Amino acid sequence: MKKWLIPVIVIAVIAYSLYSWAVGFNNTAVEYQEDAKTAWSNVESSYQRRNDLIGNLVKTVQGAADFEKETLTDVINARAKATSVNINAGDLTPEKMAQFQQAQAGMSGALSKLLVSVERYPELKANANFLELQSQLEGTENRINIARDRFNGGVNVYNKLIKKFPGSILAGVFNFDAMERFKSNPGSENAPDVNFDFNKKKE
C-alpha cells in the first residue's frame, strides 16, 4: 500500500464517522422534537375537550331560574378567551406559553366560581345532565394534568439532547432550538374542584 493512501483513508474514516454522527443526531433530535409537538397537541386537545364540556354546562345552567347572570357571563367570556388562544407546536415561545396558560387559568377560575354557585340551586344539583357533565369535567381535568406532564417529559428529553455537549454544537448548526415547558401558575397543580357533596347541609 502506498504511504500517501494511509492519510487519505484516515481522513475518509474520520469524515464518515462525523457524517454518521451528524445524521444520527439530526434524526434523533427530529424524533424527540416531533414527540414533544405531538404531546403539546394532546395538551391542547384536552383543553378543547374541557371547553366543549363547559359550553354544554353553560347551556344546562342557563336553564335554571334566576341563575347569577354575572357568573355565567364570566364563564362565557373566559371560555371565549381560552378558545381564542392557540399556539403552533413549532412556535412555543415563553410569551405565547404564558398567554395560553393565563387564558386557561382564567377559565379554571370562572369554572370554579360557577360550580360553587350551583350549591344554591337544588334543581341543578338534581339535574342528571349537569351531574354527568360535572363527572366528565373531573375526568377531563385529570387528563389535562397527565397531558401536561407528558408534554414536559417530552420537552425534557429533547432539550437535554440538544443542550448536552457535543450535541449542542450540531443543534446550532441544524437550528434545533430549546422548547418551552408548561409552567404551572401558583395553585394550578390542583384541578378545579368539580366534586360536591350535595347531601351536605350548609352551616
C-alpha positions in Angstrom: 0.0 0.0 0.0 1.3 3.4 -0.9 2.1 5.6 2.0 0.0 8.5 0.7 -3.1 6.3 0.9 -2.9 6.0 4.6 -3.8 9.6 5.5 -6.4 9.6 2.8 -8.1 6.5 4.4 -7.8 8.0 7.9 -9.4 11.3 6.7 -12.1 9.3 4.9 -12.9 7.3 8.0 -13.0 10.4 10.2 -15.2 12.2 7.7 -17.6 9.2 7.5 -17.7 9.0 11.3 -18.6 12.7 11.6 -21.2 12.4 8.9 -22.8 9.4 10.6 -22.8 11.2 14.0 -24.4 14.3 12.5 -27.1 12.3 10.7 -27.8 10.3 13.8 -28.0 13.4 16.0 -30.3 15.1 13.5 -32.6 12.2 13.2 -32.8 11.7 16.9 -33.5 15.4 17.5 -36.2 15.4 14.9 -37.8 12.4 16.5 -37.7 13.9 20.0 -39.0 17.2 18.8 -41.9 15.7 16.9 -42.8 13.6 20.0 -42.9 16.8 22.1 -45.0 18.6 19.5 -47.4 15.7 19.5 -47.6 15.8 23.3 -48.4 19.5 23.0 -51.2 18.7 20.6 -52.6 16.3 23.2 -52.5 19.1 25.8 -54.5 21.4 23.5 -56.9 18.6 22.7 -57.5 18.0 26.4 -58.2 21.7 27.0 -60.5 21.7 24.0 -62.5 18.8 25.5 -62.9 20.9 28.6 -64.0 23.9 26.7 -66.6 21.8 24.9 -67.9 20.4 28.1 -68.1 23.8 29.7 -70.2 25.0 26.7 -72.7 22.3 27.4 -72.5 23.0 31.1 -73.4 26.7 30.5 -76.4 25.7 28.4 -77.6 23.5 31.2 -77.1 26.1 33.9 -78.8 28.8 31.8 -82.0 26.8 32.2 -82.0 27.3 35.9 -84.3 30.0 37.1 -82.6 33.3 38.2 -79.1 31.8 38.0 -76.5 34.6 38.5 -76.0 36.2 35.1 -72.7 37.7 36.1 -71.3 34.3 36.9 -72.5 32.9 33.6 -71.1 35.9 31.7 -67.7 35.4 33.4 -67.6 31.8 32.3 -68.7 32.6 28.7 -66.1 35.3 28.4 -63.4 33.2 29.9 -64.3 30.3 27.6 -64.2 32.6 24.5 -60.7 33.8 25.5 -59.4 30.4 26.2 -60.6 29.0 22.9 -59.1 32.0 21.0 -55.5 31.4 22.3 -53.9 28.7 20.2 -50.2 28.0 19.8 -48.4 26.3 16.9 -46.4 23.4 18.3 -43.4 24.6 16.4 -43.6 28.1 18.0 -43.8 27.5 21.7 -42.2 30.8 22.8 -42.2 31.8 26.5 -44.5 34.7 25.8 -47.1 32.6 23.9 -47.0 29.9 26.5 -47.6 32.4 29.2 -50.6 33.8 27.3 -52.0 30.4 26.8 -51.6 29.5 30.5 -53.1 32.8 31.6 -56.2 32.2 29.4 -56.7 28.7 30.8 -56.2 29.8 34.3 -58.9 32.4 33.8 -61.2 29.6 32.6 -60.4 27.5 35.6 -61.2 30.3 38.0 -64.5 31.2 36.3 -65.5 27.5 36.2 -64.8 27.1 39.9 -66.9 30.1 40.7 -69.8 28.7 38.7 -69.6 25.3 40.3 -69.6 26.9 43.8 -72.7 29.0 42.8 -74.6 25.8 41.8 -74.8 24.9 45.5 -77.6 27.4 45.8 -79.7 25.8 43.1 -81.3 22.4 44.2 -82.8 21.9 40.8 -79.4 22.0 39.2 -77.9 19.7 41.8 -80.5 17.1 40.9 -80.2 17.6 37.2 -78.9 14.3 35.6 -77.3 16.2 32.7 -75.5 18.5 35.0 -74.2 15.7 37.1 -72.9 13.8 34.0 -71.2 17.0 32.8 -69.6 17.5 36.2 -68.3 14.0 36.2 -66.8 14.4 32.7 -65.2 17.6 33.7 -63.5 15.9 36.6 -62.1 13.3 34.3 -61.0 15.9 31.8 -59.1 17.9 34.5 -57.2 14.7 35.2 -56.5 14.2 31.5 -55.2 17.8 31.3 -52.7 17.2 34.2 -51.5 13.9 32.6 -51.1 15.6 29.1 -49.2 18.5 30.6 -46.8 16.1 32.5 -46.2 14.1 29.3 -45.5 17.2 27.3 -43.0 18.4 29.9 -41.4 15.0 29.9 -41.1 15.0 26.1 -39.6 18.5 26.1 -37.1 17.5 28.8 -35.8 14.6 26.7 -35.5 16.8 23.6 -33.9 19.8 25.4 -31.3 17.6 27.1 -30.3 16.1 23.8 -29.7 19.5 22.1 -28.1 21.2 25.1 -25.6 18.5 26.1 -22.1 18.7 24.6 -21.2 17.9 21.9 -24.7 17.7 20.6 -25.2 21.4 21.4 -22.7 22.2 18.5 -24.8 20.4 16.0 -28.0 21.8 17.4 -26.8 25.2 16.5 -25.8 24.1 13.0 -29.2 22.4 12.4 -31.3 25.1 14.0 -32.7 23.0 16.8 -33.9 25.4 19.5 -34.9 24.6 23.0 -38.6 24.1 23.6 -40.6 25.9 26.4 -42.0 23.8 29.2 -45.5 24.2 30.6 -45.1 26.1 33.9 -48.0 25.9 36.3 -49.5 29.0 37.8 -49.4 29.1 41.6 -52.0 26.7 42.9 -52.8 25.3 39.4 -51.3 22.0 40.3 -54.7 21.3 41.9 -57.5 20.8 39.4 -60.7 22.8 39.9 -62.9 21.2 42.5 -65.8 19.7 40.5 -66.9 17.3 43.2 -69.7 18.4 45.6 -71.4 16.7 48.4 -74.9 17.6 47.5 -76.3 16.0 50.6 -74.1 18.1 52.9 -76.1 20.6 54.9 -75.0 24.2 54.8 -73.8 25.6 58.0 
